Amino acid sequence: MAALIERRTTAGPPIVVGNMRATPQARVVIVRLPFGGFVWHRPTSVEIERDGRVERLRIVNVTRIAQIALWACALAVLLAQAMKREGART
């Protein structure tokens, strides 16, 4: 199973501006299949190094949160309709 699906965190090339170094971090999920594969790469944070101090800033994916909320609402509506139909039959 480990050979089929791989999940890891990677760091991009650092960007240096003055005395500050910013390094982007990303989560990678790789799925290998006999006929091809799939790679999902999403940013997770930015590591800031300034004056010998390291700070990690999370990246919040607001779009994904909104998509999950919309899917949850759609599922709730479908379940409510199914329960209403089932109640009308009895």
N, CA, C and O atoms as CSV, one atom per row, in Angstrom:
chain,resi,resn,atom,element,x,y,z
A,1,MET,N,N,0.832,-1.197,0.000
A,1,MET,CA,C,0.000,0.000,0.000
A,1,MET,C,C,0.872,1.255,0.000
A,1,MET,O,O,0.529,2.256,-0.629
A,2,ALA,N,N,2.003,1.197,0.710
A,2,ALA,CA,C,2.872,2.374,0.787
A,2,ALA,C,C,3.443,2.716,-0.580
A,2,ALA,O,O,3.724,3.882,-0.856
A,3,ALA,N,N,3.619,1.723,-1.436
A,3,ALA,CA,C,4.153,1.988,-2.772
A,3,ALA,C,C,3.103,2.634,-3.667
A,3,ALA,O,O,3.453,3.336,-4.616
A,4,LEU,N,N,1.821,2.411,-3.382
A,4,LEU,CA,C,0.750,2.976,-4.195
A,4,LEU,C,C,0.438,4.424,-3.821
A,4,LEU,O,O,0.216,5.262,-4.695
A,5,ILE,N,N,0.424,4.713,-2.520
A,5,ILE,CA,C,0.057,6.049,-2.048
A,5,ILE,C,C,1.196,6.600,-1.198
A,5,ILE,O,O,1.666,5.946,-0.267
A,6,GLU,N,N,1.625,7.794,-1.530
A,6,GLU,CA,C,2.693,8.447,-0.778
A,6,GLU,C,C,2.243,9.851,-0.398
A,6,GLU,O,O,1.691,10.584,-1.218
A,7,ARG,N,N,2.489,10.218,0.875
A,7,ARG,CA,C,2.125,11.551,1.360
A,7,ARG,C,C,3.336,12.149,2.057
A,7,ARG,O,O,3.927,11.519,2.934
A,8,ARG,N,N,3.704,13.358,1.672
A,8,ARG,CA,C,4.871,13.983,2.284
A,8,ARG,C,C,4.746,15.497,2.238
A,8,ARG,O,O,3.925,16.050,1.506
A,9,THR,N,N,5.577,16.153,3.036
A,9,THR,CA,C,5.652,17.604,3.049
A,9,THR,C,C,6.945,18.005,2.352
A,9,THR,O,O,8.008,17.455,2.639
A,10,THR,N,N,6.851,18.963,1.434
A,10,THR,CA,C,8.027,19.419,0.702
A,10,THR,C,C,8.226,20.906,0.929
A,10,THR,O,O,7.295,21.628,1.284
A,11,ALA,N,N,9.444,21.344,0.721
A,11,ALA,CA,C,9.780,22.762,0.839
A,11,ALA,C,C,10.223,23.271,-0.528
A,11,ALA,O,O,10.989,22.611,-1.231
A,12,GLY,N,N,9.737,24.436,-0.890
A,12,GLY,CA,C,10.123,25.058,-2.149
A,12,GLY,C,C,11.424,25.829,-1.993
A,12,GLY,O,O,12.007,25.859,-0.909
A,13,PRO,N,N,11.873,26.442,-3.058
A,13,PRO,CA,C,13.102,27.233,-2.963
A,13,PRO,C,C,12.870,28.476,-2.102
A,13,PRO,O,O,11.844,29.143,-2.235
A,14,PRO,N,N,13.820,28.784,-1.222
A,14,PRO,CA,C,13.652,29.957,-0.351
A,14,PRO,C,C,13.764,31.264,-1.138
A,14,PRO,O,O,14.492,31.359,-2.127
A,15,ILE,N,N,13.026,32.258,-0.672
A,15,ILE,CA,C,13.053,33.590,-1.260
A,15,ILE,C,C,13.682,34.511,-0.217
A,15,ILE,O,O,13.189,34.622,0.905
A,16,VAL,N,N,14.777,35.170,-0.604
A,16,VAL,CA,C,15.502,36.017,0.337
A,16,VAL,C,C,15.280,37.475,-0.035
A,16,VAL,O,O,15.521,37.882,-1.171
A,17,VAL,N,N,14.814,38.262,0.946
A,17,VAL,CA,C,14.622,39.701,0.780
A,17,VAL,C,C,15.235,40.374,2.003
A,17,VAL,O,O,14.718,40.251,3.113
A,18,GLY,N,N,16.328,41.077,1.795
A,18,GLY,CA,C,17.010,41.728,2.912
A,18,GLY,C,C,17.517,40.697,3.893
A,18,GLY,O,O,18.263,39.794,3.515
A,19,ASN,N,N,17.118,40.821,5.170
A,19,ASN,CA,C,17.541,39.862,6.189
A,19,ASN,C,C,16.461,38.811,6.465
A,19,ASN,O,O,16.516,38.126,7.486
A,20,MET,N,N,15.489,38.680,5.572
A,20,MET,CA,C,14.394,37.736,5.758
A,20,MET,C,C,14.434,36.656,4.675
A,20,MET,O,O,14.665,36.935,3.499
A,21,ARG,N,N,14.202,35.415,5.108
A,21,ARG,CA,C,14.146,34.284,4.180
A,21,ARG,C,C,12.777,33.620,4.327
A,21,ARG,O,O,12.401,33.215,5.427
A,22,ALA,N,N,12.029,33.506,3.226
A,22,ALA,CA,C,10.717,32.866,3.230
A,22,ALA,C,C,10.799,31.572,2.420
A,22,ALA,O,O,11.228,31.571,1.266
A,23,THR,N,N,10.377,30.469,3.049
A,23,THR,CA,C,10.402,29.167,2.388
A,23,THR,C,C,8.988,28.604,2.352
A,23,THR,O,O,8.412,28.336,3.407
A,24,PRO,N,N,8.408,28.417,1.155
A,24,PRO,CA,C,7.061,27.840,1.074
A,24,PRO,C,C,7.085,26.343,1.381
A,24,PRO,O,O,8.011,25.634,0.990
A,25,GLN,N,N,6.065,25.878,2.079
A,25,GLN,CA,C,5.908,24.464,2.419
A,25,GLN,C,C,4.626,23.966,1.750
A,25,GLN,O,O,3.646,24.703,1.640
A,26,ALA,N,N,4.645,22.708,1.305
A,26,ALA,CA,C,3.470,22.146,0.637
A,26,ALA,C,C,3.296,20.693,1.041
A,26,ALA,O,O,4.264,20.015,1.386
A,27,ARG,N,N,2.060,20.219,0.996
A,27,ARG,CA,C,1.735,18.812,1.219
A,27,ARG,C,C,1.508,18.184,-0.153
A,27,ARG,O,O,0.791,18.733,-0.990
A,28,VAL,N,N,2.126,17.031,-0.368
A,28,VAL,CA,C,2.025,16.331,-1.640
A,28,VAL,C,C,1.439,14.946,-1.390
A,28,VAL,O,O,1.902,14.225,-0.506
A,29,VAL,N,N,0.432,14.573,-2.159
A,29,VAL,CA,C,-0.123,13.225,-2.134
A,29,VAL,C,C,0.058,12.653,-3.532
A,29,VAL,O,O,-0.422,13.216,-4.516
A,30,ILE,N,N,0.764,11.516,-3.606
A,30,ILE,CA,C,1.047,10.874,-4.887
A,30,ILE,C,C,0.381,9.498,-4.886
A,30,ILE,O,O,0.595,8.696,-3.977
A,31,VAL,N,N,-0.422,9.239,-5.904
A,31,VAL,CA,C,-1.069,7.939,-6.078
A,31,VAL,C,C,-0.508,7.330,-7.357
A,31,VAL,O,O,-0.644,7.899,-8.440
A,32,ARG,N,N,0.121,6.173,-7.222
A,32,ARG,CA,C,0.701,5.489,-8.382
A,32,ARG,C,C,-0.182,4.306,-8.747
A,32,ARG,O,O,-0.508,3.474,-7.901
A,33,LEU,N,N,-0.565,4.241,-10.020
A,33,LEU,CA,C,-1.386,3.155,-10.536
A,33,LEU,C,C,-0.627,2.466,-11.670
A,33,LEU,O,O,0.314,3.045,-12.213
A,34,PRO,N,N,-1.012,1.251,-12.034
A,34,PRO,CA,C,-0.299,0.555,-13.117
A,34,PRO,C,C,-0.355,1.299,-14.462
A,34,PRO,O,O,0.556,1.166,-15.280
A,35,PHE,N,N,-1.403,2.065,-14.688
A,35,PHE,CA,C,-1.573,2.752,-15.970
A,35,PHE,C,C,-1.294,4.252,-15.892
A,35,PHE,O,O,-1.530,4.966,-16.867
A,36,GLY,N,N,-0.802,4.743,-14.768
A,36,GLY,CA,C,-0.533,6.181,-14.639
A,36,GLY,C,C,-0.468,6.577,-13.182
A,36,GLY,O,O,-0.113,5.767,-12.325
A,37,GLY,N,N,-0.804,7.803,-12.904
A,37,GLY,CA,C,-0.757,8.264,-11.524
A,37,GLY,C,C,-1.472,9.587,-11.348
A,37,GLY,O,O,-1.987,10.172,-12.301
A,38,PHE,N,N,-1.491,10.043,-10.110
A,38,PHE,CA,C,-2.170,11.278,-9.751
A,38,PHE,C,C,-1.325,11.974,-8.691
A,38,PHE,O,O,-0.874,11.339,-7.737
A,39,VAL,N,N,-1.111,13.274,-8.855
A,39,VAL,CA,C,-0.357,14.057,-7.886
A,39,VAL,C,C,-1.219,15.234,-7.445
A,39,VAL,O,O,-1.713,15.991,-8.280
A,40,TRP,N,N,-1.402,15.390,-6.129
A,40,TRP,CA,C,-2.151,16.522,-5.583
A,40,TRP,C,C,-1.186,17.299,-4.714
A,40,TRP,O,O,-0.643,16.764,-3.748
A,41,HIS,N,N,-0.976,18.534,-5.046
A,41,HIS,CA,C,0.022,19.383,-4.400
A,41,HIS,C,C,-0.699,20.615,-3.877
A,41,HIS,O,O,-1.301,21.348,-4.661
A,42,ARG,N,N,-0.653,20.864,-2.556
A,42,ARG,CA,C,-1.339,22.039,-2.021
A,42,ARG,C,C,-0.452,22.747,-1.000
A,42,ARG,O,O,0.227,22.094,-0.207
A,43,PRO,N,N,-0.457,24.070,-1.016
A,43,PRO,CA,C,0.357,24.820,-0.057
A,43,PRO,C,C,-0.210,24.687,1.359
A,43,PRO,O,O,-1.425,24.670,1.556
A,44,THR,N,N,0.690,24.594,2.336
A,44,THR,CA,C,0.244,24.459,3.724
A,44,THR,C,C,0.749,25.580,4.621
A,44,THR,O,O,0.050,25.997,5.544
A,45,SER,N,N,1.973,26.078,4.355
A,45,SER,CA,C,2.518,27.123,5.220
A,45,SER,C,C,3.698,27.809,4.553
A,45,SER,O,O,4.188,27.380,3.508
A,46,VAL,N,N,4.139,28.884,5.184
A,46,VAL,CA,C,5.346,29.590,4.776
A,46,VAL,C,C,6.208,29.740,6.021
A,46,VAL,O,O,5.749,30.228,7.054
A,47,GLU,N,N,7.446,29.320,5.913
A,47,GLU,CA,C,8.381,29.424,7.025
A,47,GLU,C,C,9.206,30.698,6.852
A,47,GLU,O,O,9.899,30.857,5.847
A,48,ILE,N,N,9.134,31.590,7.812
A,48,ILE,CA,C,9.829,32.869,7.768
A,48,ILE,C,C,11.005,32.824,8.748
A,48,ILE,O,O,10.823,32.549,9.934
A,49,GLU,N,N,12.199,33.094,8.246
A,49,GLU,CA,C,13.384,33.166,9.097
A,49,GLU,C,C,13.900,34.598,9.061
A,49,GLU,O,O,14.257,35.120,8.006
A,50,ARG,N,N,13.931,35.225,10.242
A,50,ARG,CA,C,14.343,36.623,10.345
A,50,ARG,C,C,15.119,36.810,11.640
A,50,ARG,O,O,14.631,36.472,12.718
A,51,ASP,N,N,16.313,37.343,11.534
A,51,ASP,CA,C,17.171,37.618,12.700
A,51,ASP,C,C,17.393,36.361,13.554
A,51,ASP,O,O,17.391,36.437,14.783
A,52,GLY,N,N,17.583,35.213,12.903
A,52,GLY,CA,C,17.830,33.971,13.627
A,52,GLY,C,C,16.600,33.341,14.239
A,52,GLY,O,O,16.707,32.309,14.902
A,53,ARG,N,N,15.440,33.927,14.039
A,53,ARG,CA,C,14.181,33.421,14.579
A,53,ARG,C,C,13.354,32.815,13.446
A,53,ARG,O,O,13.254,33.411,12.374
A,54,VAL,N,N,12.773,31.666,13.662
A,54,VAL,CA,C,11.965,30.986,12.648
A,54,VAL,C,C,10.504,31.027,13.072
A,54,VAL,O,O,10.164,30.707,14.211
A,55,GLU,N,N,9.642,31.428,12.134
A,55,GLU,CA,C,8.204,31.506,12.387
A,55,GLU,C,C,7.479,30.814,11.238
A,55,GLU,O,O,7.831,30.994,10.072
A,56,ARG,N,N,6.478,30.030,11.572
A,56,ARG,CA,C,5.713,29.318,10.542
A,56,ARG,C,C,4.312,29.923,10.462
A,56,ARG,O,O,3.592,29.980,11.459
A,57,LEU,N,N,3.935,30.376,9.262
A,57,LEU,CA,C,2.610,30.956,9.032
A,57,LEU,C,C,1.772,29.960,8.231
A,57,LEU,O,O,2.119,29.607,7.105
A,58,ARG,N,N,0.672,29.516,8.823
A,58,ARG,CA,C,-0.227,28.568,8.132
A,58,ARG,C,C,-0.952,29.252,6.991
A,58,ARG,O,O,-1.238,30.447,7.051
A,59,ILE,N,N,-1.245,28.494,5.957
A,59,ILE,CA,C,-2.067,28.976,4.853
A,59,ILE,C,C,-3.423,28.294,4.989
A,59,ILE,O,O,-3.512,27.067,4.947
A,60,VAL,N,N,-4.469,29.085,5.152
A,60,VAL,CA,C,-5.826,28.556,5.297
A,60,VAL,C,C,-6.502,28.601,3.934
A,60,VAL,O,O,-6.601,29.661,3.317
A,61,ASN,N,N,-6.964,27.450,3.472
A,61,ASN,CA,C,-7.624,27.351,2.177
A,61,ASN,C,C,-9.123,27.616,2.358
A,61,ASN,O,O,-9.898,26.700,2.630
A,62,VAL,N,N,-9.508,28.862,2.204
A,62,VAL,CA,C,-10.901,29.269,2.416
A,62,VAL,C,C,-11.814,28.641,1.366
A,62,VAL,O,O,-12.962,28.309,1.661
A,63,THR,N,N,-11.316,28.478,0.154
A,63,THR,CA,C,-12.124,27.877,-0.911
A,63,THR,C,C,-12.517,26.450,-0.548
A,63,THR,O,O,-13.670,26.059,-0.733
A,64,ARG,N,N,-11.573,25.672,-0.036
A,64,ARG,CA,C,-11.879,24.292,0.331
A,64,ARG,C,C,-12.889,24.248,1.474
A,64,ARG,O,O,-13.779,23.397,1.472
A,65,ILE,N,N,-12.769,25.145,2.446
A,65,ILE,CA,C,-13.730,25.198,3.548
A,65,ILE,C,C,-15.132,25.510,3.023
A,65,ILE,O,O,-16.112,24.907,3.461
A,66,ALA,N,N,-15.224,26.455,2.083
A,66,ALA,CA,C,-16.519,26.808,1.488
A,66,ALA,C,C,-17.097,25.629,0.697
A,66,ALA,O,O,-18.301,25.380,0.753
A,67,GLN,N,N,-16.255,24.909,-0.031
A,67,GLN,CA,C,-16.734,23.749,-0.791
A,67,GLN,C,C,-17.281,22.666,0.139
A,67,GLN,O,O,-18.327,22.079,-0.138
A,68,ILE,N,N,-16.586,22.406,1.225
A,68,ILE,CA,C,-17.056,21.396,2.181
A,68,ILE,C,C,-18.381,21.824,2.803
A,68,ILE,O,O,-19.274,20.999,2.997
A,69,ALA,N,N,-18.509,23.112,3.115
A,69,ALA,CA,C,-19.758,23.620,3.684
A,69,ALA,C,C,-20.911,23.477,2.685
A,69,ALA,O,O,-22.015,23.089,3.067
A,70,LEU,N,N,-20.662,23.785,1.422
A,70,LEU,CA,C,-21.706,23.651,0.394
A,70,LEU,C,C,-22.118,22.196,0.207
A,70,LEU,O,O,-23.306,21.899,0.084
A,71,TRP,N,N,-21.139,21.281,0.185
A,71,TRP,CA,C,-21.471,19.861,0.046
A,71,TRP,C,C,-22.275,19.377,1.261
A,71,TRP,O,O,-23.208,18.588,1.112
A,72,ALA,N,N,-21.917,19.844,2.449
A,72,ALA,CA,C,-22.652,19.453,3.653
A,72,ALA,C,C,-24.092,19.958,3.605
A,72,ALA,O,O,-25.016,19.240,3.986
A,73,CYS,N,N,-24.284,21.195,3.138
A,73,CYS,CA,C,-25.645,21.746,3.007
A,73,CYS,C,C,-26.455,20.960,1.977
A,73,CYS,O,O,-27.629,20.666,2.205
A,74,ALA,N,N,-25.841,20.622,0.854
A,74,ALA,CA,C,-26.540,19.844,-0.183
A,74,ALA,C,C,-26.938,18.474,0.358
A,74,ALA,O,O,-28.045,18.002,0.102
A,75,LEU,N,N,-26.042,17.837,1.104
A,75,LEU,CA,C,-26.356,16.539,1.690
A,75,LEU,C,C,-27.490,16.654,2.710
A,75,LEU,O,O,-28.365,15.791,2.768
A,76,ALA,N,N,-27.474,17.715,3.509
A,76,ALA,CA,C,-28.536,17.920,4.498
A,76,ALA,C,C,-29.886,18.108,3.813
A,76,ALA,O,O,-30.890,17.570,4.281
A,77,VAL,N,N,-29.930,18.858,2.715
A,77,VAL,CA,C,-31.178,19.068,1.976
A,77,VAL,C,C,-31.675,17.753,1.398
A,77,VAL,O,O,-32.867,17.458,1.469
A,78,LEU,N,N,-30.766,16.952,0.820
A,78,LEU,CA,C,-31.169,15.657,0.264
A,78,LEU,C,C,-31.716,14.727,1.344
A,78,LEU,O,O,-32.715,14.042,1.125
A,79,LEU,N,N,-31.074,14.700,2.493
A,79,LEU,CA,C,-31.555,13.856,3.586
A,79,LEU,C,C,-32.907,14.342,4.103
A,79,LEU,O,O,-33.773,13.525,4.418
A,80,ALA,N,N,-33.100,15.648,4.195
A,80,ALA,CA,C,-34.379,16.194,4.655
A,80,ALA,C,C,-35.495,15.848,3.674
A,80,ALA,O,O,-36.600,15.500,4.090
A,81,GLN,N,N,-35.215,15.939,2.376
A,81,GLN,CA,C,-36.221,15.584,1.373
A,81,GLN,C,C,-36.563,14.102,1.447
A,81,GLN,O,O,-37.733,13.732,1.347
A,82,ALA,N,N,-35.560,13.256,1.621
A,82,ALA,CA,C,-35.805,11.816,1.711
A,82,ALA,C,C,-36.643,11.488,2.945
A,82,ALA,O,O,-37.548,10.655,2.883
A,83,MET,N,N,-36.340,12.145,4.068
A,83,MET,CA,C,-37.116,11.904,5.281
A,83,MET,C,C,-38.546,12.410,5.130
A,83,MET,O,O,-39.477,11.791,5.644
A,84,LYS,N,N,-38.732,13.541,4.421
A,84,LYS,CA,C,-40.068,14.090,4.203
A,84,LYS,C,C,-40.888,13.144,3.329
A,84,LYS,O,O,-42.062,12.898,3.601
A,85,ARG,N,N,-40.259,12.617,2.276
A,85,ARG,CA,C,-40.960,11.671,1.387
A,85,ARG,C,C,-41.335,10.404,2.136
A,85,ARG,O,O,-42.436,9.879,1.970
A,86,GLU,N,N,-40.412,9.911,2.967
A,86,GLU,CA,C,-40.673,8.698,3.716
A,86,GLU,C,C,-41.814,8.918,4.723
A,86,GLU,O,O,-42.629,8.023,4.945
A,87,GLY,N,N,-41.865,10.081,5.311
A,87,GLY,CA,C,-42.949,10.413,6.249
A,87,GLY,C,C,-44.287,10.546,5.552
A,87,GLY,O,O,-45.315,10.222,6.146
A,88,ALA,N,N,-44.308,11.011,4.311
A,88,ALA,CA,C,-45.549,11.189,3.558
A,88,ALA,C,C,-46.134,9.841,3.135
A,88,ALA,O,O,-47.348,9.728,2.964
A,89,ARG,N,N,-45.297,8.822,2.965
A,89,ARG,CA,C,-45.765,7.503,2.529
A,89,ARG,C,C,-46.493,6.777,3.660
A,89,ARG,O,O,-47.414,6.004,3.400
A,90,THR,N,N,-46.097,7.012,4.901
A,90,THR,CA,C,-46.695,6.228,5.984
A,90,THR,C,C,-47.877,6.920,6.598
A,90,THR,O,O,-48.491,6.389,7.523
